[in-house]
Amino acid sequence: MAPIAELRGRRVFPGEPLCTIEEFLPGDGVYVDDGVIRAARFGQVEIDFANRRISVKPVTGKPRLPRRNSVVYGVAIGAPREELMLVKIFADERLVPYNGSFTGILHILQASDSPQQRSIYDYVKPGDILRATSLSPAPVYVLSIKRPQDGVIMAFCSVCGAPLHRVPGSNKLVCLRCGNEEQRKVSPLYVLTVRRKR
């Protein structure tokens, strides 16, 4: 759950956790689930600090959602299993941010056609920024990075945390700070490239 100060004015979706019952009282547009106050509707969070009450005000208009076969951008946030990576989707193909947070799942079978790799970490690691295709029309979104333009567009060194640079013509990434080399399923749109010596 986000800190209370960051929730004020944020748009949320039904079921999204807001805070605990110990922190605030439930107002309109929320419900309590096992001690957690959750949004009961799509809307904007309102917090009454004086009365310690949290509510979700309805927002007119439909939320903008990723569509089936649309390109999305997201951040890899963790792998609950060796073959899955969770992705927080944040923007559409034009890099226009969505007005909510969406979760995507990238399965190893949607990362490559190669049967040799056994771990999603061979293609994507937590912290990587991805360009992916949404295969499903509703949350939780199933993602694919098999298309030629899809893949990791920005990654960070597993050793020192510095940005990794792509070696031209390969899926190899190198850290210019510590020299570490890593592999990913790299998009041709990768942001940083090692400059060739003249």
N, C-alpha and C positions, 0 to 999 in steps of 0.2 A: 504494500500500500504506500502511496505517495505521502509525503509530509502534508499535514493539514493546510499549511499556508499555500502550497502549490495546487491544492484542489480547488480553491475558490475561483469560480468563473470557468473552470475546465469543463469541456463536454465529455459526457460519459455515456456508456451503453448499459442496457438492462443487465443486472447481475454483477456489474463491476464493483469490487469492494472499495469502500470509501474510508471507513474508520471502524473502531470498535465501539460498543455500547458504553464502555467506560469513559470514552473521550467526549462523545456528544450524544444528545437525544435525537431520535429519529423524527423528522418532519415529514412534509408532503413529498411524494415521489420516491420514497425509499422504503426498504423493509429490513427486518433483522433476521439473520440466518446464523444460528449458533454463535451469537455474540458479536457478529460482524454486521455492520450496517452496509447494505448494498443498494445500488441504484435500481429502482423499479421501472424506470423508463429512460428513453433517450432524452437527454436534456443537459442543462447547465447547472453545475453545483453552486448552491448558495449556502453561506455559513453565517449564522447569527452568533457571534462570539459572546454577546452580552447574555443571551439565554442558553448558550451552549447547545444549539440546535442546528442540524444539517439537513438540507432539502435538495431535491433535484427539480428545477423549474423546467417545464416542457419548452422545447425549442421548435419554432415553426420551420417547416421545410424538412426535406428528407436528408438524412446523413449521406455523405458521399462514401461509397464502399468500393473496394476492389471488385472488378467484374471477372467472370470466367475468361480466360485467354488474354487478360490484360497484363501489361508489364508493370511490376511494382519494384520498389526499392526497400530494403530492410537491413537490419543488423542482426547477425547471428548471436543468440544470447545463451545458448547452452544445449547440451546433448543429453537428454534423459536416458537414451540407449545408444549403443554403438552405431546403429544404422539411422538414427534420427537427429536432426538439428532443429531446434526451435528458433524462429525468426520473428523479430518485432518489425512489422511492416509500417513504414512511416510516410511514404510518398508514392505518387503515381509515375507513369512513364515520363511526364514532363517535369518531374521532381517538384510537383505541387504537393505540399504536405496534406495528409488526410486530417480531418478534424476529430480524430479519435485514435486509439491505439488498437491494432489488430495483430493477432498471432497467426503465424504461418508455420507449417511443418514441411521440412525438406527431408524426404526419404532418400537413402543412398541410391535407390533404383531411379530416382529422378535427377541424379547428379551426373550419371554416366551410364553408357551401355556396356562398360567393361565389367566382366564377372570376376576379375581378379582382386579388386579392392574390397576390403571387408569392413572398413570403418568410414563413417562420414567425415572424420578428421583428415582423410586423404584428399578431400575436396574443399572443405570449409572448416574454419575454426571459430570459436567464440570471439566476438569483437570485429569480425570481418563484415564489411558492407557489401551487400549483394544486389545484383540486378537479376530478377527472377520473373517467371511467368506464373500467374495464378491459374491453377487447373480447376478450382471449385468456385461456385457462385456465392458461397456464404461462409461465415466463420465456422470452425477453424479452417483457414485456407491451406490447401495442399499446393505446394510450390514445386517448380521444376527449374533447373538451370541447364537443361540439355540443349536449348536453342543456341545457335552460334554466338549471338551477342550477349547471352546471359552468363552469369558467373560472378566471381569476386571482382569488385571494382576498386577496393581498398582493403589492405590488410596490415597487420602490425606484427612486429617481431615477437616470437614466443619467448625469447631470451631477455631482451632489454626493453621491449615495448615501443621501439621507434617504428616509423612507417616503413613498410617494405617497398622496394622498387622492382618493377618487372624487368627481366632480362629479355630484350627484344626477340620475338620469334619463338618463345617457349612459355611453359607454365611455371617456370622457375622464378622465385622472388628472392631478392637479396637485401639484407640489412646493411646500409652504408655506414652505420655506427659500429656494429660489432662483427660484421662479416657473416652472420648466420644466413644459411640458405634454406628456403622452405618451398613446398609445392602446394598448389591450390588448383581448382578449376577456375582459371583466370579468364575474365571477359576481355575481348579486344578493346573495350572501353576503359581498361584499368587506368587509374589516374596518374600514377608515377612510373616513369621508365628510366632505366639506367642509360645515361648518355654514352654513346660510342666514342672512343678515343680517336682523334684524327691523326 
